[in-house]
Each structure stands twice: as C-alpha cells, then as structure tokens.
Amino acid sequence: MKIFHFIIFIFTLVLPGIIHAQGKNVSTESWITSPGILGTIVLITIVLVVAIIIFLTHINSYLDAIKKRQEVKTRTAFDDELVALEESHIDTILEKRKAALHYKLKGNELSGDNEVFDKKGLIQKITNDPNNAYFDEKKKTSLSLETPEPLKKIVIYYIGAAICWLVLGTLIGQYLGMKFIWPEMDNQSWLSFGRLRPVHTNMVFWGWSSLAMIGLGYFVIARTSNTIIHSYKWAWRAWILINSSVILGSIFLMAGINNGSGEYREYIWPVMLLFAIALVITFFNFYKTVAHRKISEIYISNWFILASLVWTIVLAIIGYLPFYQNGLGETVIQGYYMHQGVGMWFMTFTLGLVYYYLPSALNKPIYSYSLGVLAFWTQMLFYTMIGTHHFVFSPLPWWLQTTAIVFSAGMFIPVVAGTTNFLMTMKGSWSHISKSYVLPFFLVGTLFYFVGSTQGSFQAFRFTNYVWHFTDFNVAHSHMTMYGIIAFFLWAAIYAILPKLTGKEPPQVLVGAHFWMAFIGLFAYMVSLMVGGTYKGLSWIEGNAFIESVILMKPYWVWRAIGGSLMFTSHLIFAYNFYYIVKNRKQVLVSEATKPVEEITV
Amino acid sequence: MLNFHKEHKNLVLAALIIFVALSILVAIVPAYQMQATVPIPSQEALTSQQEKGLRVYVSENCAACHTQQVRGIEMDNMWGDRPSLPSDYYYSKQRLDVWRQSPSVLGSERTGPDLTNIGARQPSDDWHLMHLYNPRSVVSESIMPSYSWLFKEVDSTAVTEEDVVLSIPKEFFNKPGKKIIASQEALDLVAYLKSLKQTELPDGSVPQFIPALKEIQTGNMGDGNTGTGPNGAKLYNATCVACHQANGKGVPGAFPPLAGSGFVNDENPEMLIKIILQGYDARSEFAVMPPFADQLSDAEVAAIATHERSSWGNDAPAVTEEDVKKIRDYINNELNQ
C-alpha cells in the first residue's frame, strides 16, 4: 500500500509539469525553472550526492583502517619498550606494581617464540604481505558454486566475447569523440564519422550488452529453474551467430553498406537475420529449460528474460518487414524500433538479471515479488507506446506524439517500482558498500535506472524537447541509460558471479579502479554534453547562426573526450580483471573440488 | 486459469499477444496510414542522378549528423519556410533496393545544419564540391569530415573537358602540376543536395509555426543596420557567409572578397543589387554565384546590401527597399520582352 501512496504522490508532483508541457505556447524566458530541466538537475544531483556518499563511506572505512593500524603500532611500540627495559628498571617498576596490585606480567604474552593459537576461531586470514597498503581490503566472497562445467564454459565465453566487443566498440566510440575536436584525424572513407558511428552503437548494443546479458541469463535460467540448460549445443550456435552478425555488420557499415541510416537498424537484413535467429534459438533454449524446471513457480527473473526475448523477436520482425516502411511509415517504425530496442531488449532483460543477481549477491530474497510483477506488466504497457517521443514536433501525427509523451510520463510507475524494490532489497546491507566491490556497481546501476529513466521521461515533454532535441543532450541521455544502467548492472552481475564460477577473485584495487574510472568518466561525459547541449539548444532558439552553436560546443566536446578516455581505460582494466578471473580456471577448480564439502559455502 | 506464476506457456503467450496488439496499434497501423500519403501536386520526383546522390548520402550516413525535418516550431523557421509535411518525403523515402529499406533521412541529431532546404539556401555547385572536399576550405570552424575519397587527384595535363575541376585554396591542397576533380559520386551527391528544396503548397497557404520567442520576434527587430526592417547582419550570416565568409574576404580563388570590392563600394548600388538578384558568372577565376531573386524579398536584399556596404571597412551609402524594387521590376521587364 505504502508503495502505491508513494507512486500517487510522485504523480501528483509531476502532473502539473505534464500539463504545462502540453501547452502550445512555450516561452524560454525562464527555461531554467521549467519542470523538465529542473527535474533533470535534481536527478543528476541525486546521483552526485550518492556517489559522494559512496566515496565518503570508502574514505571513512579507509580512515578507520588507518586509525586501527596506528593504534596497533602504538601498542607494539609500548610492547617493545617493555621488552627493552633493563632488568633493574623492570624490577623497580614491578616492585611498584606488585605493591599496588600484587600482580606481575611476564612480558612475553604478546610476543616471543610461542606458537600462536586462535582458540576461538576469530582470525580468518593471516598474512604478512597485504595486497596493497593504500586500499581498504574488501571482504572475500565465498567462492565456488556447484555448476555444470558446460554451463560455466558458456557463461565465460559469452562474457568473454562481450568484453572483446566492449573494448573494441568503446575504442571506436572514443575515436569518434576525438573527431569532434580534430575532424581531420584521418581521411579514410571507412573510418569517416558517418560510417563509424553506427559501428560503435551497434557493436556495443549487439556485441557487448547483448552477449553479456545472454551469458549471464544462461546462469540465471538454469539456477532459478533448478535444472540444467536444455541444449548446450544450441547455446554455442547462438554465440557463433551473434558474433558473426556483429563482425559482418561492422564490415558492411565500414564499406558504406547500411540499411538506410535508421538508428540501431543500420545492419542490412541478412546480417540482422543472423542475430534474430540467435534470439529465437536462445528463446527456445531458455523456454525449454524453464518448462523443465524442478520447482513449480517461475522466478520473476525468468518472466523478464523470456518476455524480453519474445518482444525483441517481434520487434526485429516489425522493424525489418518492408510492407509499411515507405514515406513516413518508416519514421513511425523507426521511433518504435529504436525505443523498444532499448526498452524491451536491454532494459527488460537486464532487470531480469538484477532480480536474480542483486538478492543473491546480498544473500537475501528480493524485497517484494509483487512489485516485480507490477513492474513487469507496466514495463510492457508503457514502454511499448512511447517510441514517437523521438519525433516530437515532427511531421508525424500529433496524436501519436501526444500518446508517446503521456505514456513517457507513465514510465514513472515501472521505474519507481523497480527502484524501490532494488533499494529496499539493499536496505540493511548498506555496510556492504564499503565491504564489497559488487554492491557499488548495483547501487550506481539502480540510481541511474531511476535517474536516467525519469530524466528520459522529462525529456519527452514538449518544452524540454524544444530545448534539447537534436542537441548533444540526446547523446548524454543514451550514455546515461545504456552505460549507467545497463553496463553497470552487467558489471555488477559479472563481478558477482564469475569469481564464484572459477574460484578466483580479481585484484580488488583493480575492480575499484574500474568502478571509479567508469563512474567519473561517465559523469564527465554526461554533464559536459548536458550543459553543452542545453546551451546549444538555447543558441538555436535565439536564432543565432548555426556555426555559433558548433563553436560554443568545443570545450564541452573536449570534456566529453576526457570522460570517454576514462571510460575506455576502465574497460581495459575490466578486461584484465576478467582475464585474471578466468585464467588457469581448470587448476583452481581441481583444487576447489578436492576440498571437503563443508568448506565450500554457496 | 491464468496462473502466470506457474504456467510458463500462459505467461509467454500473454506477453506476446499483448505486445503484438500494442505494436500493431502504435506502430503498424500509423505506419500504414503514413505510407498512404500522396505527394504535393507540384512536387518533383528525383531524377536518376539525384537518386544516385541519395544513395551516396545514405552510404556515407550523412543522417548521423544532418536532419531533414523542419519542425513546427519557431526556431526551425531558419531551416525552411514552413514545417515539413509527410508529403515532402514521398520521393526520397522509398525502399532503396532489396537489401536496404527506405532511408531514415529525418535524422535525430543536428550536429550539422538541417538540410531540408539546402538546395535553396546554397545553390552553388562549386561551394558544395569544395565543402565536400574539405569543409574547412569554406567554413573555417566546421567539424564535418572531409570526403576526399569522392574526388580524384590528377595531373593538370590529364584534365579533360568534362572534368569538374575544383579551385581549392593553397592551404588545403598544394601540389604543383596536380588538380582535384570531382568523381561522378560527388557530382551525384551535389545534385541530390541541390534537389533538397521545400515545395510550395498549391493554394499558397503556409502552415504556421508554433510561436515561441516573443522577445526575438519583436525585440530584436531594432538591431538591424537600417533601424527598421530585417536584420542585414543576420541575413548575411544565413545566406552569404558560407561563400563570402564572416570577414567579407571570401575564399581566394573560389569566392571573391566583398571587403574593398569595387561593386560593393560603388556609390550606385545598381550592379550590387543586380548581382544579388541575378547571380554572376563573368569572372572565370571565381565560382559561379547563383541568383537569389526568388529567395530574398526586396527589403531583405536591401538589408544585406546595406550591411555589406557598411562592414569590413566598406563605406558606401545605404540601399533602400525602393532601390531594390526598381531594379527587380527592371529585370522582370527585360525578361518579359
């Protein structure tokens, strides 16, 4: 009930904004106080504040550790002093003490050659050689899960291929970002901005995010159905198809063969067909596995994952069928396709993953199962209707635009439901933020889920669209969602599960470096383009010459490139971490297997 | 009956059916409706060369940075005289071939200018070719890539009659004995770009833009050089600056300077007005100037001429709307006879 009150409360807060946004006369005099822009600023501040809190908690626990070490040092110094005391001096002191307490210390209780016993089993790990003197050590997770070897291999190979695409795809993205500053970097047709941009977007979409999602999905499907995957062979076939589709698609795009510039469907249909077949195979495999589950209930993750596969298959078919795509028919489908590609495929699937990996990483159940079900149905209902908000004020029918704007506001329901569910699941485990390297990823993903989606809804309002549409703000928004939400959740899930599959944990300093570089990089990227995009829109509204908006963007493009470099570097670190987790995996597994069962915690 | 928690078949079927139903409602039905749009009666189909140019436009993915939609809001007025209509896309948005669908020319990013009306705004072949070869040779602050692979570098001796030779300033191309000529693809692309013009509506009606910035509409009128009427500096920046540059110095070897120009500074503005209205092609060392009579009103031509005559060290008397009107009438009479 509480949740519903909360949702209604949010709605009443936002409603005046929606009504205002529908007005036919928009004035830019007080643009800064318009609900959409104000809302966005508030949302960004939320992320910033939470990031600062995470940072402070880390600093705090680090300071605590230093303090403790200091205390230990003083104590040791005191011990040394005691040991170094001269006999006669000791005698005098002891005499004094004896006189006072009739009690005498031997002086070697805390040192000496005596063997150490931990009678109460309090000490977990003894080391004379700490990993790193400058960082707080995170708690070790219990390693090893009982998982069939073929499944482990599938998960690792899907994620491994995904990481190759992530590194290559973001390298290309970074290169594209630098072209804004140095347009003459190269003069090769196949490296030109127009051809390379879709290579970047499609590679990180279909290569990185999709492969990582499906790989992580295989584990969830098998685990929550308490059974084995229907067919490992088909999983491998889908793996080959998806990778071939990304390879071929990228080559075609660089050769100047694209499907007509429609965003995210630049791959020509024979190439996308490979991807679609892989989706059908994956769906069939997942569906059969769920059908043979050994428990009666279908866990909520599987709702999201199965549905996202079904929806995306439908989406690919509608997006590529030719019968209604001449004239602006294509534009209607484009709005529908590009938004659903993000909403029904990446968002839905990833939410399904979070519903499993978040509670399992915290070793507790999800806060509310029903809220998950509510989020599921509303996700389908609202997300499907909002594609046309990419074409506000365009020649598309006004009713279609209005529908899109109204349902964009409706997106608050699934978003608030999801965010509440994740945050309430984390509640009570906040101490994990400083103790684990998985939870910060989940927390940032959740925050961006709320902030990015809500900001997107704000952006659909007519006024904010007026200022932001066509500017670099869109690029900031798409990175906030595809990177801030999807990539962060995927990283959280990967760091949560892979060490358990291989029995090897990555160096914690490097996971921390990955987290902070990705986060700070994204923030620099996002804020610079948001601020620059806003100024650009205002410059257009004022009727200034177009080239002025190009000139004013230059410093923001530099900051974007700096943020992008940090993001790209973090991916290199991530790739190394992955390598570290999976290398020599077989040997680790053998040594784990020889351990007695009771030592393996699941 | 519909226990989604336990019946996987029902769950998946329900998700599928509802999604397909919503998709039909919100995507397929409106798409069919939009596809049924007919062209405006006076709208011209693409010629086969323009059609080829459109394919180059798609191959190079120009839509990644250039939109082709004038939205129904005041700020987009600078890109066209009226908001875009579904009919405008009738000829350009047809399926390309069996492999590729109808091109998404509307775009979603305006990293570069909107191209809906580029054919009217920038009708000069030479400008387009130079701009494609190296955008910074005509727009110094541009960040657009150079499309040098659409051009060929040949020996001066090998240049034939049919070749279109570019007059690139030395700082962008300096190889003695060599010339840059446009490939067929570049010529096709320019033909396509020049075809991008808004068709006038048959009954002369102009759909209204949603007004937004009252202060601009009323407040900014006064900054023009003439005190009233259109703002000459702004019009110059929108219409002339691409070739003659913001400093009025033009591009050596391609576009003549206006600063210190005899025509511009002539006491009698007749020749200057004639050139603006009719275009100019008397000097072989410079590119052809296209006529602007159809695009600019008398008041606008006067404002531009006055701005040119009073900027960059030029000092000649202002031009009035009446001057322009007189010359326009004279030209029209001459043509009719």
Interface residues (C-beta under 8 A of the other chain):
Chain A: K24 N25 V26 S27 T28 E29 K179 F180 P183 E184 N187 Q188 S189 S192 F193 G194 R195 R197 P198 G256 I257 N258 N259 G260 S261 G262 E263 E266 I268 W269 P270 Y287 V290 A291 S296 E297 I298 N302 W303 L306 A307 V310 W311 V314 L315 I318 Y320 P322 Y324 Q325 N326 G327 L328 G329 E330 T331 V332 I333 Q334 Y336 Y337 M344 V373 M380 L381 T384 M385 G387 T388 H390 F391 V392 F393 S394 P395 L396 P397 L400 T403 Y466 H469 F470 T471 D472 N474 V475 W540 I541 E542 G543 A545 F546 I547 V550 I551
Chain B: F4 H5 K6 H8 K9 L11 V12 A15 L16 I18 F19 V20 L22 S23 V26 A27 I28 P30 A31 Y32 Q33 M34 Q35 T37 V58 S59 E60 N61 C62 A63 A64 C65 T67 Q69 R71 G72 I73 E74 M75 D76 M78 P83 S84 L85 P86 D88 Y89 Y90 K93 Q94 R95 L96 W99 R100 Q101 S102 P103 S104 V105 L106 G107 S108 E109 R110 T111 P113 P135 R136 V139 E141 S142 I143 M144 P145 S146 Y147 S148 W149 I210 P211 A212 L213 K214 E215 I216 N220 K234 N237 A238 V241
